[in-house]
């Protein structure tokens, strides 16, 4: 056999034998498994975070531009309603206070939206809100949707009001004052001319910076304005489960109304009152109320200035009313008795005139 069996030699475990190895050891403390769990969990969490991909948050650029446009439209609507309050005052009264009026409306929108941690009307319609990007981790690993994060801080809200409301008001006032004083004229003194050139340079630099910021915004989708970029106030979705829904109800209504109006413009010239009355036999002419009075014209309900009678029924009409009706249709029927009018005759005359369209001469002989 390749292996030989050897008998096992018993080992004495008596404490008196000093040469035998000691197989007994003290038991671990009761909290050792808790500490080991904590160390293992921290190691596992660090490993998980190192392999987790950051959440890429993409907010629609069209929604952000639409929100800004809706805010401008809301401010214009409020301004229009406020101007109507002073419509009875002296004309041009509000023109000199227009910058103050715009600043007041912008302040009201800021006070009841951004200051109380609510979105502006345009942002609310586009499902957007402001978030403080300074409080969001750089990796974007916190949260499940990437939309988590606090709103704007108090300092950001105040600076937003100062730059948007106060800045626009001051700039509009400076421009109106410089234009009124004509700082840009060459005849002005050098100090005013220099101030005008400085204002032009500041405006040009701001436009260049705004254009550059727009290009960066179109590329990255963050910070649509310079103020938002400086304050690091980013627009994100308010609700992750709200889809972008475009309603075409208003557009459909406008299309239907336009097509209906075009159809009426096409058909109305082809119809007249008599044709419409034939299409609607149940309709009644307004002259039916005057049928009881034989002296009044049944068409215009007034006393005929030039009275004519229809033949053979001998009912009295105005010449213009009866002649236009007979010219409009080939076989006009009397409004009172519904008999065909063969000819017309001046009231009290002995010679008649036929009701055909081709006749052009009229000779009437008065009875003596």
C-alpha positions as CSV (number, residue, x, y, z in Angstrom):
1,X,0.0,0.0,0.0
2,X,1.2,3.5,-0.8
3,X,0.3,4.9,2.6
4,X,1.0,3.2,5.9
5,X,-1.4,3.5,8.8
6,X,0.0,4.9,11.9
7,X,-1.7,4.8,15.3
8,X,-2.8,8.1,16.8
9,X,-0.9,9.0,19.9
10,X,-3.1,10.5,22.6
11,X,-2.0,13.9,23.7
12,X,-2.3,14.8,27.3
13,X,-4.3,18.0,27.9
14,X,-3.5,18.3,31.5
15,X,-2.4,21.7,32.6
16,X,0.6,20.2,34.3
17,X,2.3,19.3,31.0
18,X,4.3,22.4,30.0
19,X,5.5,21.0,26.6
20,X,2.0,20.5,25.1
21,X,0.6,23.4,23.0
22,X,-2.3,25.3,24.5
23,X,-5.5,25.0,22.4
24,X,-7.7,27.2,24.6
25,X,-8.3,30.9,23.9
26,X,-10.6,33.6,25.4
27,X,-14.0,34.2,23.6
28,X,-14.4,37.5,21.5
29,X,-16.5,40.3,23.1
30,X,-20.2,40.5,22.3
31,X,-19.9,43.7,20.4
32,X,-17.2,42.5,18.0
33,X,-19.7,41.4,15.3
34,X,-21.3,44.8,15.4
35,X,-17.9,46.5,14.8
36,X,-17.1,44.1,12.0
37,X,-20.5,44.8,10.4
38,X,-19.8,48.5,10.4
39,X,-16.4,48.1,8.9
40,X,-17.7,45.8,6.2
41,X,-20.7,48.1,5.4
42,X,-18.5,51.2,5.1
43,X,-16.2,49.3,2.7
44,X,-19.1,48.0,0.7
45,X,-20.7,51.5,0.4
46,X,-17.4,53.1,-0.7
47,X,-17.1,50.3,-3.4
48,X,-20.7,50.9,-4.5
49,X,-20.3,54.7,-4.8
50,X,-17.1,54.3,-6.8
51,X,-18.9,52.1,-9.4
52,X,-22.1,54.2,-9.5
53,X,-22.6,56.4,-12.5
54,X,-23.6,60.1,-11.8
55,X,-27.2,61.0,-12.8
56,X,-27.2,63.2,-15.9
57,X,-29.9,65.8,-15.4
58,X,-31.1,67.4,-18.6
59,X,-33.7,70.1,-18.5
60,X,-35.4,71.1,-21.7
61,X,-34.0,74.4,-23.1
62,X,-37.2,75.2,-24.8
63,X,-39.1,75.0,-21.5
64,X,-36.7,77.4,-19.9
65,X,-37.1,79.9,-22.8
66,X,-40.8,79.5,-22.8
67,X,-41.0,80.1,-19.0
68,X,-39.1,83.4,-19.5
69,X,-41.4,84.4,-22.3
70,X,-44.5,83.6,-20.2
71,X,-43.2,85.7,-17.3
72,X,-42.8,88.6,-19.7
73,X,-46.4,88.1,-21.0
74,X,-47.7,87.9,-17.4
75,X,-46.1,91.2,-16.5
76,X,-47.5,92.8,-19.6
77,X,-51.0,91.6,-18.8
78,X,-50.8,93.0,-15.2
79,X,-49.5,96.2,-16.6
80,X,-52.4,96.5,-19.0
81,X,-54.9,95.9,-16.3
82,X,-53.2,98.5,-14.0
83,X,-53.1,101.1,-16.8
84,X,-56.9,100.7,-17.3
85,X,-57.4,101.9,-13.7
86,X,-55.9,105.2,-14.6
87,X,-57.6,105.5,-18.0
88,X,-59.8,108.4,-16.9
89,X,-56.9,110.5,-15.8
90,X,-54.9,113.0,-17.8
91,X,-53.4,111.4,-21.0
92,X,-49.7,110.6,-20.6
93,X,-49.9,110.7,-16.8
94,X,-48.4,107.2,-16.5
95,X,-45.8,107.6,-19.2
96,X,-43.4,109.5,-17.0
97,X,-43.8,106.8,-14.3
98,X,-43.5,103.8,-16.6
99,X,-40.1,102.6,-15.1
100,X,-41.6,102.7,-11.6
101,X,-44.7,100.8,-12.7
102,X,-42.6,98.1,-14.3
103,X,-40.4,97.8,-11.3
104,X,-43.4,97.6,-9.0
105,X,-45.0,94.7,-11.0
106,X,-41.7,92.8,-11.2
107,X,-41.3,93.2,-7.4
108,X,-44.8,91.8,-6.9
109,X,-44.1,88.8,-9.0
110,X,-40.8,88.2,-7.1
111,X,-42.4,88.8,-3.7
112,X,-45.2,86.2,-4.2
113,X,-43.1,83.6,-6.1
114,X,-39.4,83.4,-5.5
115,X,-39.3,84.9,-2.0
116,X,-41.8,82.4,-0.7
117,X,-40.0,79.4,-2.4
118,X,-42.5,79.2,-5.2
119,X,-41.9,79.2,-9.0
120,X,-42.8,82.2,-11.1
121,X,-46.0,81.9,-13.2
122,X,-44.0,80.9,-16.3
123,X,-41.9,78.4,-14.4
124,X,-45.0,76.9,-12.8
125,X,-46.6,76.4,-16.2
126,X,-43.4,74.7,-17.5
127,X,-42.9,72.6,-14.3
128,X,-39.7,74.3,-13.3
129,X,-38.2,75.6,-10.1
130,X,-35.0,77.2,-8.9
131,X,-32.3,75.1,-7.1
132,X,-29.2,76.2,-5.3
133,X,-26.4,74.5,-7.1
134,X,-23.9,75.3,-4.4
135,X,-25.7,72.8,-2.0
136,X,-25.7,70.0,-4.6
137,X,-22.7,67.5,-4.7
138,X,-20.5,67.8,-7.7
139,X,-20.8,64.2,-8.6
140,X,-24.6,64.3,-8.7
141,X,-24.8,60.9,-6.9
142,X,-27.2,62.0,-4.1
143,X,-30.9,61.3,-4.7
144,X,-32.8,59.0,-7.0
145,X,-33.9,61.3,-9.7
146,X,-31.3,64.1,-9.7
147,X,-34.0,66.7,-9.0
148,X,-33.4,66.8,-5.2
149,X,-31.8,69.8,-3.7
150,X,-32.7,72.9,-1.7
151,X,-34.2,76.0,-3.1
152,X,-32.5,79.4,-3.2
153,X,-31.1,80.8,-0.1
154,X,-32.1,84.1,1.4
155,X,-29.0,85.9,0.0
156,X,-29.7,84.5,-3.5
157,X,-33.3,85.7,-3.3
158,X,-32.2,89.2,-2.3
159,X,-29.5,89.5,-4.9
160,X,-31.9,88.2,-7.5
161,X,-34.4,91.0,-6.6
162,X,-31.7,93.6,-6.6
163,X,-30.3,92.6,-10.0
164,X,-33.5,92.0,-11.8
165,X,-35.9,94.6,-10.3
166,X,-33.5,97.2,-9.1
167,X,-31.0,96.8,-11.9
168,X,-33.5,97.1,-14.7
169,X,-35.1,100.1,-13.0
170,X,-31.8,102.0,-12.5
171,X,-30.7,101.3,-16.1
172,X,-34.0,102.5,-17.6
173,X,-33.9,105.7,-15.6
174,X,-30.3,106.4,-16.5
175,X,-31.0,105.9,-20.2
176,X,-34.1,108.1,-20.1
177,X,-32.2,110.8,-18.2
178,X,-29.2,110.7,-20.5
179,X,-31.5,110.9,-23.6
180,X,-33.4,113.8,-22.0
181,X,-30.2,115.7,-21.3
182,X,-28.8,114.8,-24.7
183,X,-25.5,113.6,-23.4
184,X,-24.7,112.1,-26.8
185,X,-24.7,115.4,-28.6
186,X,-21.3,116.6,-29.7
187,X,-22.0,120.1,-28.4
188,X,-22.2,118.8,-24.8
189,X,-19.3,119.2,-22.4
190,X,-16.7,116.6,-22.2
191,X,-17.9,115.1,-18.9
192,X,-21.4,114.3,-20.2
193,X,-20.0,113.0,-23.5
194,X,-17.7,110.7,-21.6
195,X,-20.6,109.4,-19.5
196,X,-22.6,108.7,-22.6
197,X,-19.7,106.8,-24.2
198,X,-19.3,104.8,-20.9
199,X,-22.9,103.9,-20.9
200,X,-22.7,102.7,-24.5
201,X,-19.6,100.6,-23.7
202,X,-21.4,99.0,-20.7
203,X,-24.4,98.2,-22.8
204,X,-22.3,96.7,-25.5
205,X,-20.3,94.6,-23.0
206,X,-23.5,93.3,-21.4
207,X,-25.0,92.3,-24.8
208,X,-21.8,90.5,-25.7
209,X,-21.8,88.7,-22.3
210,X,-25.5,87.8,-22.7
211,X,-24.8,86.4,-26.2
212,X,-21.9,84.3,-24.9
213,X,-24.0,83.0,-22.0
214,X,-26.8,82.0,-24.4
215,X,-24.3,80.0,-26.5
216,X,-23.1,78.2,-23.4
217,X,-26.6,77.7,-22.3
218,X,-27.6,76.1,-25.6
219,X,-24.6,73.8,-25.2
220,X,-25.0,72.8,-21.6
221,X,-28.6,73.6,-20.8
222,X,-27.8,75.4,-17.6
223,X,-28.2,79.1,-16.5
224,X,-30.2,80.9,-19.2
225,X,-29.2,84.3,-18.0
226,X,-26.0,85.9,-16.6
227,X,-27.7,86.6,-13.2
228,X,-28.6,82.9,-12.8
229,X,-25.0,81.9,-13.6
230,X,-23.5,84.3,-11.2
231,X,-25.9,83.3,-8.4
232,X,-25.7,79.6,-9.4
233,X,-29.5,79.4,-9.4
234,X,-30.4,76.6,-11.8
235,X,-33.8,75.8,-13.2
236,X,-34.8,72.1,-12.8
237,X,-38.0,70.2,-13.0
238,X,-40.4,70.6,-10.1
239,X,-42.0,67.2,-10.4
240,X,-40.2,64.2,-12.0
241,X,-43.4,62.5,-13.0
242,X,-45.0,65.4,-15.0
243,X,-44.7,65.0,-18.7
244,X,-44.5,67.9,-21.1
245,X,-48.0,68.2,-22.5
246,X,-48.8,70.5,-25.4
247,X,-52.4,71.4,-25.8
248,X,-53.7,72.2,-29.3
249,X,-57.2,73.1,-28.2
250,X,-56.7,76.8,-28.6
251,X,-55.1,76.3,-32.0
252,X,-57.9,74.0,-33.2
253,X,-60.5,76.5,-32.1
254,X,-58.8,79.3,-34.0
255,X,-58.6,77.1,-37.1
256,X,-62.3,76.3,-37.0
257,X,-63.3,79.9,-36.5
258,X,-61.1,81.1,-39.3
259,X,-62.4,78.5,-41.7
260,X,-66.0,79.3,-40.7
261,X,-65.5,83.0,-41.2
262,X,-64.0,82.4,-44.7
263,X,-66.9,80.2,-45.6
264,X,-69.3,83.0,-44.6
265,X,-67.4,85.6,-46.5
266,X,-67.7,83.4,-49.6
267,X,-71.4,82.5,-49.3
268,X,-73.0,85.7,-48.0
269,X,-72.5,87.7,-51.3
270,X,-74.2,84.9,-53.1
271,X,-77.3,85.1,-50.9
272,X,-79.9,87.8,-50.3
273,X,-82.7,88.1,-47.9
274,X,-85.3,86.6,-50.2
275,X,-83.2,83.5,-50.9
276,X,-82.5,83.0,-47.3
277,X,-86.2,83.3,-46.6
278,X,-86.9,80.6,-49.2
279,X,-84.4,78.3,-47.5
280,X,-86.1,78.9,-44.2
281,X,-89.8,78.9,-44.9
282,X,-90.6,78.9,-41.2
283,X,-89.0,82.3,-40.8
284,X,-91.2,85.3,-40.7
285,X,-90.6,88.7,-42.1
286,X,-90.6,91.6,-39.7
287,X,-93.2,93.2,-42.0
288,X,-95.8,90.7,-40.9
289,X,-96.4,92.8,-37.8
290,X,-97.5,95.7,-40.0
291,X,-99.9,93.6,-42.1
292,X,-102.9,95.0,-40.1
293,X,-102.1,98.6,-41.2
294,X,-102.8,98.9,-44.9
295,X,-101.4,102.4,-45.2
296,X,-97.9,101.4,-44.2
297,X,-95.3,99.7,-46.4
298,X,-95.2,96.1,-45.3
299,X,-91.4,96.0,-46.0
300,X,-90.0,99.0,-44.2
301,X,-93.0,99.5,-41.8
302,X,-93.2,103.2,-42.5
303,X,-95.5,105.6,-44.4
304,X,-94.5,105.5,-48.1
305,X,-93.0,108.8,-49.3
306,X,-93.7,107.7,-53.0
307,X,-96.5,105.2,-52.7
308,X,-96.8,102.5,-55.3
309,X,-99.3,99.6,-55.5
310,X,-98.6,96.1,-56.6
311,X,-100.8,94.6,-59.3
312,X,-103.2,92.9,-59.3
313,X,-103.5,92.8,-55.4
314,X,-103.5,96.6,-55.1
315,X,-101.4,96.6,-51.8
316,X,-99.5,99.7,-51.1
317,X,-95.6,99.8,-50.9
318,X,-92.8,102.3,-51.0
319,X,-91.4,102.6,-54.6
320,X,-87.9,101.8,-53.5
321,X,-88.9,98.8,-51.5
322,X,-91.2,97.3,-54.1
323,X,-88.8,98.1,-57.0
324,X,-85.8,96.5,-55.4
325,X,-87.8,93.4,-54.5
326,X,-89.1,93.0,-58.0
327,X,-85.6,93.5,-59.5
328,X,-84.0,91.0,-57.2
329,X,-86.2,88.1,-58.2
330,X,-88.1,87.2,-61.4
331,X,-91.4,86.5,-59.7
332,X,-91.8,88.5,-56.5
333,X,-94.8,87.7,-54.4
334,X,-96.7,90.3,-52.3
335,X,-95.7,90.3,-48.7
336,X,-99.3,90.7,-47.5
337,X,-101.2,88.2,-49.7
338,X,-98.4,86.1,-51.2
339,X,-99.7,86.7,-54.8
340,X,-97.3,87.2,-57.7
341,X,-96.7,90.8,-58.6
342,X,-97.2,91.3,-62.3
343,X,-96.8,95.1,-62.5
344,X,-96.4,98.1,-60.2
345,X,-98.4,101.3,-60.4
346,X,-98.1,104.6,-58.7
347,X,-100.8,105.1,-56.2
348,X,-103.5,107.2,-57.8
349,X,-102.0,106.9,-61.4
350,X,-103.8,105.6,-64.5
351,X,-100.8,104.1,-66.3
352,X,-99.0,101.0,-65.0
353,X,-95.5,99.8,-65.2
354,X,-94.5,96.2,-65.6
355,X,-92.2,94.6,-63.0
356,X,-89.6,93.2,-65.5
357,X,-86.0,94.0,-65.0
358,X,-85.3,95.2,-68.5
359,X,-87.7,98.2,-68.5
360,X,-86.0,101.5,-68.0
361,X,-88.5,104.3,-68.9
362,X,-91.4,105.3,-66.6
363,X,-94.3,107.6,-67.5
364,X,-97.1,108.2,-65.1
365,X,-100.3,110.2,-65.6
366,X,-101.8,111.7,-62.5
367,X,-105.6,111.6,-62.2
368,X,-107.1,115.0,-62.1
